[in-house]
Amino acid sequence: MPEHTRPGDVLADRYRLTDLLTESGGGRFWRAFDSVLQRDVAVHIIACDDERAPLLREAARTSATVLDRRMLRVLDIDEAADRCFVVNEWGSGTSLDIMLADGEPLSPTVSAWIVAEVADSLALAHEAGVAHGRLVPENILIDTDGAVRIIGFAVDAALHGLPPGRMSTDVVDLVGVLYAALTGRWAGNSRSVVTAAPSQHGHVLRPRQVRAGIPRTLDALCDHVLNQGGDVDVTAVIVSDSLRDFLGPSATAAEAWLARIEHPRRGQETVVLPALPDPPVREQDFAHEKGPAPDDVVDPTGELVTTTTVMSEAGEEPIEPAEASDEGDATDVEAGADAEPPTQAGMPIFHDDRDEVTWLPHHHEPAPPPPPFEPQPERPLFAPDPADGEPARRPRAVPATAHPAGGGFWPWENTGAGAGTGSGVLPAFVDGDEDDDRNPPGTNMLRLALIVAVCLVLLIGCVIAFNLGRGRSPLGAEPDTSTSRATSPQSSTTGGSSPAPITGITATDFDPQATPSEENPEEARFAVDGDPTTSWSTETYAQNLGPGGLKTGVGLLLDLGDDHSVSEVDLTTVGSPTDVSVYVSEARPRGVGTLNVAGTTTVTGTRGTLSLSDNPTGRYVVVWLTSLPTVSGGFRGEVADVVVKGD
């Protein structure tokens, strides 16, 4: 395949490539735009001389013979520029592998409905003698309307070099898709990006061993086909009938749930612009691919100028080129021919007719340095103002202040003896024409007295605080014990009140990650009855909860009856340690993935308290156990009493 296939290329003057989706051994899967019908299409491209090209052509022809609403149809097949490509219908939605990677595994009802739809389409194709060949979660799409669409029927297997007609593999992969939807792990024959399913002694673990709450019907179907190999009678029709019998009337609810999934909108997708045209190509090949040739220079206009160095017959010294203007140029060329040019930054040039990459060098002349800053001229103290020519600062005479008692001037008497301090005139410098009145006598003493008074008040306050802190009176005397005893009830009454317990709470078990969503519901009321001898307990799990467990958590949903500001939750548990998280919600939650954690703690004894600093407000409180104590036979959590406090 030509190496310059990239976004913006147009196939058959019609299909403009926009996004490269996947690539496998030289085969590429593109999203393209049909300029004739003005719609998006999917394009599988492979080189015509590739050994998989005949398989791709035959797969496209056989896939086009099967007509089903769930299949993304083959629209065209053609060859152009040594490339063989197949055009398929484009589907907008989310593939199953992305759904499993972005969230938790699907519920058994939704999983059964998706696989039943795929099984119906697969049964129709097998009846016509056509196999998908690579039925993995990446090739199952849930479109924006909630419908199931199948990607790359027969074509994707050919692109991966797989032989056609693998119907038995289709059945195993079909049940593997059911296993993946239930557990988030892949157990089929074909390779997938989904994490492989855990196995033991060469057998895949049953779905119920990986995730709790899976119905036995689906568990038995997966175990029979994946571990025991099934038998010749297990076909896509049998799988479809088994799943339809399991679904019954709940199939409508599963389809409605898928229709409400939020898919990325078209405006939020990555936009890939068409490729820009290549820069002009230099005629002469460079001797060094990592940088410009030694004889290449750049003129002041930015154009690339190539000079040719002609070697003499002896091969020792280069002959001076005709374009050299003086001897200095010839000397530079000779020196450059002997030494390796240094690696320099430049613009790469990609050639369409060969794989070589050459470089357009940058300008070698550095930019001139900026001019130096001129020093500011020194300005004298009495420099004239540029506006009016007058000095900005000038001395003026300030009359001396009269003595309060009369008879002369203070602080010096005016004897009329002449100049100096006894002249009665004090020099002062003022800015402009603004007045600079002197402070009256005694101002500094008044300020000093004020500072001393403030310090004295602070000192007295510190002494009083110190005495009160020791349990004495403000003056340091021993307090009257009889008076303190008499006033203690009043002080306890008027002090800060602790949060009061909220009454009228009802509790139900909360297990959103299992179907049916039940975790000993008949015992949930014992957690809020105020009796520590009765308790609610979880199921016993063979593996602890958490990110590596079968579930991330399980717990209780407390209904407060109305919106309350929750400040504290007191827990009494049986066994330890127990990791607990608390969530507060105004609406009845369906899970904890969209809620904010209000508080977390680890109960190491039998009692624990969670103080919620933000005092969240809501009607529903979720007590979510994320790690369970160890008991005989596994892990089990047990809550004897829950007290919610607030106002």
URZICOR-V620956 format. One record per residue. N is the residue number from 1. PSI is psi in degrees with one decimal (NA if undefined). OMEGA is omega in radians with two decimals (999 if undefined). Layout:
N_PSI_OMEGA / N_PSI_OMEGA
This chain:
1_137.7_3.11 / 2_139.1_-3.06 / 3_-13.9_-3.05 / 4_16.4_3.04 / 5_121.8_-3.02 / 6_169.4_3.13 / 7_136.3_-3.10 / 8_-19.6_3.07 / 9_147.3_-3.11 / 10_127.3_3.11 / 11_133.3_3.08 / 12_32.9_3.14 / 13_30.0_-3.05 / 14_-44.6_-3.00 / 15_112.4_3.13 / 16_119.9_-3.11 / 17_134.7_-3.12 / 18_-51.0_-3.07 / 19_130.0_3.01 / 20_115.8_-3.05 / 21_-54.9_3.12 / 22_163.9_3.11 / 23_133.3_-3.10 / 24_104.5_3.04 / 25_42.0_-3.13 / 26_-20.7_3.04 / 27_136.7_-3.05 / 28_144.6_3.14 / 29_114.4_-3.01 / 30_152.6_2.82 / 31_131.7_-3.07 / 32_170.4_3.13 / 33_125.7_3.11 / 34_107.7_-3.09 / 35_-15.8_3.14 / 36_-51.6_-3.12 / 37_0.0_3.07 / 38_58.2_3.14 / 39_160.2_3.07 / 40_144.9_3.10 / 41_164.6_3.05 / 42_135.1_-3.04 / 43_125.4_2.99 / 44_125.6_-3.06 / 45_140.2_3.08 / 46_153.3_3.14 / 47_144.4_-3.11 / 48_-31.1_-3.14 / 49_4.5_3.08 / 50_143.8_-3.11 / 51_-16.0_3.10 / 52_-7.1_-3.10 / 53_-44.7_3.09 / 54_-37.4_3.10 / 55_-39.2_-3.13 / 56_-42.2_3.13 / 57_-44.7_-3.11 / 58_-37.9_3.12 / 59_-38.9_3.11 / 60_-39.5_-3.13 / 61_-43.5_-3.12 / 62_-35.2_3.13 / 63_-32.8_-3.13 / 64_-16.0_-3.14 / 65_-14.9_-3.13 / 66_122.4_-3.13 / 67_114.4_3.13 / 68_141.0_-3.08 / 69_-22.3_-3.10 / 70_-12.5_-3.11 / 71_136.9_2.99 / 72_108.1_-2.91 / 73_155.7_2.98 / 74_125.0_-3.08 / 75_-29.0_-3.04 / 76_155.7_3.02 / 77_133.6_-3.05 / 78_172.7_3.08 / 79_138.6_3.13 / 80_132.9_3.08 / 81_49.6_3.12 / 82_24.4_3.11 / 83_134.4_3.07 / 84_129.2_-3.09 / 85_148.2_3.11 / 86_131.1_-3.10 / 87_125.8_3.11 / 88_161.5_3.03 / 89_142.7_-3.14 / 90_136.2_3.10 / 91_134.6_3.14 / 92_123.3_-3.13 / 93_-153.0_-3.11 / 94_129.7_3.12 / 95_159.2_-3.05 / 96_-35.1_-3.14 / 97_-34.3_3.10 / 98_-38.0_3.09 / 99_-40.8_-3.13 / 100_-31.1_-3.13 / 101_-32.3_-3.09 / 102_-19.6_-3.09 / 103_-157.7_-3.13 / 104_165.6_3.06 / 105_156.2_-3.08 / 106_162.7_3.11 / 107_157.8_3.14 / 108_-36.3_-3.13 / 109_-48.0_-3.14 / 110_-41.2_3.13 / 111_-44.4_-3.13 / 112_-37.7_-3.12 / 113_-41.5_3.12 / 114_-47.6_-3.09 / 115_-32.1_3.09 / 116_-39.5_3.09 / 117_-43.8_3.12 / 118_-38.8_-3.14 / 119_-38.0_3.10 / 120_-44.7_3.12 / 121_-38.4_-3.14 / 122_-38.0_3.11 / 123_-39.2_3.11 / 124_-41.0_3.14 / 125_-40.1_3.13 / 126_-33.6_3.09 / 127_-31.7_3.09 / 128_2.2_3.11 / 129_21.0_-3.11 / 130_132.0_3.10 / 131_149.0_3.08 / 132_-48.6_3.06 / 133_-25.2_-3.14 / 134_70.0_-3.07 / 135_87.7_-3.12 / 136_165.1_3.14 / 137_-27.9_3.12 / 138_-24.4_-3.09 / 139_13.2_3.08 / 140_120.0_-3.02 / 141_135.4_2.97 / 142_109.2_-3.04 / 143_-179.9_-3.04 / 144_-16.4_3.09 / 145_1.6_-3.12 / 146_4.7_-3.14 / 147_155.1_3.14 / 148_128.2_3.10 / 149_142.4_-3.10 / 150_129.7_-3.07 / 151_143.0_2.95 / 152_44.8_-3.13 / 153_115.1_-3.13 / 154_-29.7_-3.07 / 155_-42.1_-3.11 / 156_-37.6_3.10 / 157_-40.0_3.10 / 158_-37.4_3.13 / 159_-27.8_3.08 / 160_7.8_3.09 / 161_22.3_-3.13 / 162_144.2_-3.11 / 163_156.5_3.14 / 164_168.9_3.02 / 165_23.4_-3.13 / 166_72.2_-3.07 / 167_-37.2_3.11 / 168_-36.9_3.07 / 169_-36.5_3.10 / 170_-41.1_-3.11 / 171_-43.1_3.12 / 172_-43.4_3.11 / 173_-33.5_3.11 / 174_-46.6_3.09 / 175_-30.2_3.04 / 176_-34.6_3.06 / 177_-40.3_3.08 / 178_-43.6_3.11 / 179_-42.7_-3.13 / 180_-41.2_3.14 / 181_-32.9_-3.11 / 182_-35.5_-2.99 / 183_-14.2_-3.04 / 184_15.0_-3.14 / 185_148.7_-3.06 / 186_131.3_-3.12 / 187_12.9_-3.12 / 188_-179.8_-3.13 / 189_-39.1_-3.10 / 190_157.0_3.14 / 191_142.2_-3.12 / 192_158.6_3.09 / 193_-12.5_3.11 / 194_143.9_-3.13 / 195_136.9_-3.10 / 196_149.8_-3.13 / 197_146.4_3.09 / 198_146.8_-3.10 / 199_162.0_3.12 / 200_124.3_-3.14 / 201_39.1_3.08 / 202_3.1_3.13 / 203_141.1_3.09 / 204_137.9_3.09 / 205_143.2_3.10 / 206_150.7_-3.13 / 207_-36.3_-3.13 / 208_-19.3_3.07 / 209_-18.1_-3.13 / 210_-36.9_-3.09 / 211_131.9_-3.13 / 212_155.3_3.05 / 213_9.2_3.13 / 214_130.0_-3.13 / 215_150.2_-3.09 / 216_-29.4_3.14 / 217_-48.8_3.13 / 218_-35.8_3.11 / 219_-43.3_-3.13 / 220_-37.8_3.12 / 221_-46.7_-3.14 / 222_-42.8_-3.12 / 223_-38.4_-3.10 / 224_-43.3_-3.05 / 225_-40.9_-3.01 / 226_-36.6_-3.05 / 227_-42.6_-3.09 / 228_2.8_3.06 / 229_-3.1_-3.12 / 230_-152.4_3.05 / 231_-179.1_-3.06 / 232_-17.5_-3.11 / 233_-9.3_3.14 / 234_108.8_-3.13 / 235_176.2_3.10 / 236_-31.3_3.12 / 237_-42.1_3.14 / 238_-42.0_3.11 / 239_-42.5_3.14 / 240_-44.6_-3.13 / 241_-41.1_3.14 / 242_-41.6_-3.12 / 243_-37.3_3.11 / 244_-38.2_3.09 / 245_-37.7_3.12 / 246_-39.2_-3.07 / 247_-52.1_-3.09 / 248_-135.7_-3.13 / 249_-9.1_-3.12 / 250_-2.7_3.13 / 251_-36.0_3.14 / 252_-40.3_3.13 / 253_-38.0_3.12 / 254_-41.6_3.12 / 255_-39.2_3.11 / 256_-35.9_3.12 / 257_-42.1_3.13 / 258_-31.3_3.14 / 259_-18.2_-3.12 / 260_1.8_3.13 / 261_137.0_3.09 / 262_119.5_3.11 / 263_154.7_3.04 / 264_131.2_3.13 / 265_162.4_-3.09 / 266_-35.9_-3.14 / 267_-18.7_-3.12 / 268_-2.8_-3.10 / 269_159.8_3.11 / 270_125.8_-3.13 / 271_123.6_3.13 / 272_114.9_-3.10 / 273_156.1_3.08 / 274_150.3_-3.11 / 275_143.5_3.09 / 276_152.9_3.12 / 277_150.3_-3.13 / 278_148.1_3.04 / 279_163.1_-3.13 / 280_141.4_-3.04 / 281_133.8_3.10 / 282_140.0_-3.08 / 283_-40.7_-3.05 / 284_134.9_3.06 / 285_141.0_3.08 / 286_147.8_3.06 / 287_-21.9_-3.12 / 288_123.6_-3.09 / 289_-21.7_-3.06 / 290_-2.8_-3.11 / 291_178.5_3.14 / 292_156.6_3.10 / 293_153.6_-3.08 / 294_-29.8_-3.03 / 295_4.1_-3.12 / 296_133.6_3.09 / 297_166.1_3.13 / 298_124.6_3.13 / 299_170.3_-3.09 / 300_-22.3_3.14 / 301_-5.5_3.12 / 302_-0.4_-3.14 / 303_146.5_3.12 / 304_122.6_-3.12 / 305_125.9_-3.11 / 306_125.7_3.07 / 307_146.0_-3.08 / 308_129.7_3.10 / 309_118.5_-3.12 / 310_120.3_-3.11 / 311_146.7_3.08 / 312_168.5_-3.11 / 313_-33.3_3.14 / 314_-19.1_3.10 / 315_17.5_-3.07 / 316_-44.5_-3.06 / 317_141.0_3.10 / 318_147.5_3.08 / 319_140.6_-3.08 / 320_128.7_-3.14 / 321_154.3_-3.11 / 322_-26.9_-3.08 / 323_-11.4_-3.11 / 324_131.8_-3.06 / 325_-25.3_-3.13 / 326_-179.0_-3.09 / 327_-29.3_3.14 / 328_-37.6_3.12 / 329_-42.7_-3.14 / 330_-35.9_3.12 / 331_-39.2_3.12 / 332_-39.8_3.13 / 333_-40.7_-3.14 / 334_-40.1_3.13 / 335_-35.4_-3.13 / 336_-25.9_-3.13 / 337_-25.7_-3.09 / 338_-28.2_-3.03 / 339_147.6_3.07 / 340_125.2_-3.14 / 341_144.1_3.12 / 342_154.6_3.08 / 343_128.3_-3.09 / 344_153.9_3.06 / 345_146.3_3.13 / 346_-173.7_-3.12 / 347_124.3_3.13 / 348_148.0_3.09 / 349_117.6_3.14 / 350_123.8_-3.10 / 351_138.0_3.12 / 352_-24.2_-3.06 / 353_-6.4_3.12 / 354_166.5_-3.07 / 355_-4.4_-3.05 / 356_143.4_3.08 / 357_120.6_3.10 / 358_174.1_-2.99 / 359_138.9_3.02 / 360_112.3_-3.01 / 361_160.2_3.10 / 362_174.1_3.11 / 363_135.0_-3.10 / 364_-20.9_-3.09 / 365_123.1_3.12 / 366_155.8_3.11 / 367_144.4_-3.13 / 368_148.7_3.13 / 369_155.2_3.12 / 370_154.6_3.14 / 371_148.9_-3.13 / 372_154.2_3.10 / 373_136.8_3.09 / 374_133.8_3.12 / 375_144.4_3.12 / 376_135.0_3.12 / 377_144.7_3.12 / 378_137.9_-3.11 / 379_123.9_-3.14 / 380_166.7_-3.09 / 381_-40.8_-3.10 / 382_44.6_3.10 / 383_141.6_-3.13 / 384_146.8_3.09 / 385_129.4_-3.11 / 386_-21.1_-3.05 / 387_-50.9_-3.04 / 388_0.4_3.12 / 389_-2.2_3.12 / 390_152.8_3.09 / 391_140.3_3.12 / 392_-29.1_3.10 / 393_129.8_-3.12 / 394_148.0_3.11 / 395_146.8_3.03 / 396_158.4_-3.11 / 397_132.2_3.09 / 398_123.1_-3.10 / 399_145.3_3.12 / 400_150.7_-3.12 / 401_135.6_-3.11 / 402_147.5_3.11 / 403_138.0_-3.08 / 404_-30.4_-3.09 / 405_-1.4_-3.11 / 406_173.4_3.12 / 407_72.3_3.12 / 408_-168.7_-3.11 / 409_151.1_3.10 / 410_134.6_0.20 / 411_-3.4_3.13 / 412_142.5_3.09 / 413_139.6_3.12 / 414_99.3_-3.12 / 415_-4.1_-3.12 / 416_15.0_-3.08 / 417_-11.8_3.11 / 418_-148.7_-3.03 / 419_-171.3_-3.12 / 420_-162.8_-3.08 / 421_-17.6_3.13 / 422_6.4_-3.13 / 423_-12.7_-3.12 / 424_4.5_-3.13 / 425_125.8_3.12 / 426_129.0_3.12 / 427_144.3_3.09 / 428_147.1_3.11 / 429_131.6_3.14 / 430_153.9_3.11 / 431_116.3_3.08 / 432_-138.9_-3.11 / 433_9.6_-3.12 / 434_146.6_3.12 / 435_143.4_3.09 / 436_69.8_-3.09 / 437_140.2_3.13 / 438_151.6_3.08 / 439_143.2_3.10 / 440_159.1_-3.11 / 441_145.1_3.09 / 442_-2.1_-3.11 / 443_-42.9_-3.12 / 444_-37.7_3.11 / 445_-37.4_3.11 / 446_-40.4_3.11 / 447_-41.9_3.14 / 448_-41.5_3.12 / 449_-38.3_3.12 / 450_-40.5_3.13 / 451_-40.7_3.13 / 452_-39.4_3.13 / 453_-43.1_3.12 / 454_-43.0_3.12 / 455_-38.0_3.13 / 456_-41.1_3.10 / 457_-42.5_3.11 / 458_-39.8_3.13 / 459_-43.5_3.12 / 460_-40.9_3.10 / 461_-41.2_3.13 / 462_-39.0_3.13 / 463_-42.6_3.13 / 464_-44.4_3.13 / 465_-39.1_3.13 / 466_-42.8_3.13 / 467_-42.8_3.12 / 468_-34.4_3.12 / 469_-27.6_3.09 / 470_1.4_-3.14 / 471_18.2_3.14 / 472_178.9_3.10 / 473_166.7_3.13 / 474_-29.4_-3.13 / 475_2.4_3.08 / 476_2.4_-3.14 / 477_156.9_3.09 / 478_133.9_-3.11 / 479_153.3_3.08 / 480_115.4_-3.08 / 481_-35.3_3.14 / 482_-39.0_3.12 / 483_-40.3_3.14 / 484_-36.8_3.11 / 485_-35.2_-3.13 / 486_-32.5_-3.08 / 487_-6.1_-3.11 / 488_-40.0_3.09 / 489_-37.5_-3.12 / 490_-42.0_-3.13 / 491_-36.2_3.11 / 492_-28.3_-3.14 / 493_-38.2_-3.07 / 494_-7.8_-3.13 / 495_179.1_-3.14 / 496_130.1_-3.09 / 497_139.6_3.08 / 498_156.1_-3.14 / 499_141.2_-3.10 / 500_146.0_3.08 / 501_142.8_3.10 / 502_129.5_-3.10 / 503_171.1_3.11 / 504_30.5_-3.10 / 505_137.4_3.03 / 506_144.8_-3.06 / 507_141.4_3.02 / 508_154.7_3.09 / 509_151.1_-3.05 / 510_103.8_-3.11 / 511_73.0_-3.06 / 512_-11.9_-3.07 / 513_12.1_3.12 / 514_151.9_3.08 / 515_118.8_0.04 / 516_154.1_-3.07 / 517_76.8_-3.12 / 518_137.0_3.11 / 519_77.2_-3.08 / 520_60.4_-3.06 / 521_-26.4_-3.10 / 522_-15.6_-3.14 / 523_-4.4_-3.03 / 524_-33.4_-3.09 / 525_-22.3_-3.12 / 526_-18.1_-3.10 / 527_-17.8_-3.10 / 528_19.0_-3.12 / 529_-1.6_3.12 / 530_2.9_-3.11 / 531_109.4_-3.10 / 532_-9.3_3.14 / 533_-16.2_3.08 / 534_151.2_-3.06 / 535_163.0_2.99 / 536_139.4_-3.11 / 537_154.8_3.07 / 538_176.7_2.98 / 539_161.3_3.08 / 540_122.1_-3.08 / 541_143.0_3.10 / 542_-18.5_-3.14 / 543_142.0_-3.08 / 544_160.3_3.12 / 545_170.3_3.11 / 546_-176.8_-3.11 / 547_-31.4_3.14 / 548_2.3_-3.11 / 549_-173.2_3.14 / 550_-29.6_3.10 / 551_158.3_3.03 / 552_-17.0_3.13 / 553_172.9_3.09 / 554_154.0_-3.09 / 555_-154.2_-3.09 / 556_145.6_3.05 / 557_115.1_-3.10 / 558_125.0_3.09 / 559_113.3_-3.11 / 560_-6.6_3.14 / 561_-27.7_3.14 / 562_170.2_-3.14 / 563_130.5_3.11 / 564_153.5_2.99 / 565_110.8_-3.03 / 566_125.5_-3.13 / 567_-18.6_-3.06 / 568_144.3_3.08 / 569_119.8_3.11 / 570_132.3_-3.08 / 571_141.0_2.97 / 572_115.7_-3.05 / 573_166.6_3.05 / 574_119.2_-3.08 / 575_157.1_3.13 / 576_159.5_-0.01 / 577_157.0_3.11 / 578_120.4_3.08 / 579_129.1_-3.04 / 580_137.2_2.98 / 581_145.9_-3.11 / 582_133.7_3.07 / 583_143.9_3.09 / 584_130.7_-3.07 / 585_144.9_3.08 / 586_-32.1_3.11 / 587_157.8_-3.13 / 588_117.6_-3.04 / 589_153.2_3.03 / 590_-11.1_3.12 / 591_179.4_-3.13 / 592_1.5_-3.09 / 593_-30.6_-3.10 / 594_3.1_-3.10 / 595_157.2_3.09 / 596_137.3_-3.14 / 597_123.6_3.11 / 598_-26.6_3.12 / 599_152.8_3.12 / 600_153.2_3.07 / 601_166.9_3.05 / 602_115.4_-3.14 / 603_107.5_-3.11 / 604_-22.4_3.08 / 605_-126.6_3.08 / 606_-9.0_-3.13 / 607_144.9_3.11 / 608_150.5_-3.12 / 609_132.9_3.07 / 610_113.2_3.08 / 611_120.1_-3.11 / 612_105.6_-3.02 / 613_-33.1_-3.09 / 614_-7.0_-3.10 / 615_61.5_-3.12 / 616_153.6_-3.10 / 617_135.0_3.11 / 618_172.5_3.13 / 619_-27.4_-3.03 / 620_135.0_3.09 / 621_125.4_3.13 / 622_118.6_3.01 / 623_104.9_-2.93 / 624_113.9_3.13 / 625_119.2_-3.11 / 626_-9.7_3.08 / 627_131.9_-3.01 / 628_153.5_3.07 / 629_160.0_3.12 / 630_130.8_3.08 / 631_177.3_3.12 / 632_118.3_3.11 / 633_1.6_3.10 / 634_-133.1_-3.07 / 635_133.9_3.13 / 636_135.6_3.07 / 637_149.5_-3.11 / 638_125.4_-3.13 / 639_119.9_-3.13 / 640_-34.5_-3.09 / 641_141.6_3.07 / 642_126.9_3.10 / 643_121.1_3.12 / 644_126.6_-3.12 / 645_147.2_3.13 / 646_-159.2_3.10 / 647_NA_999
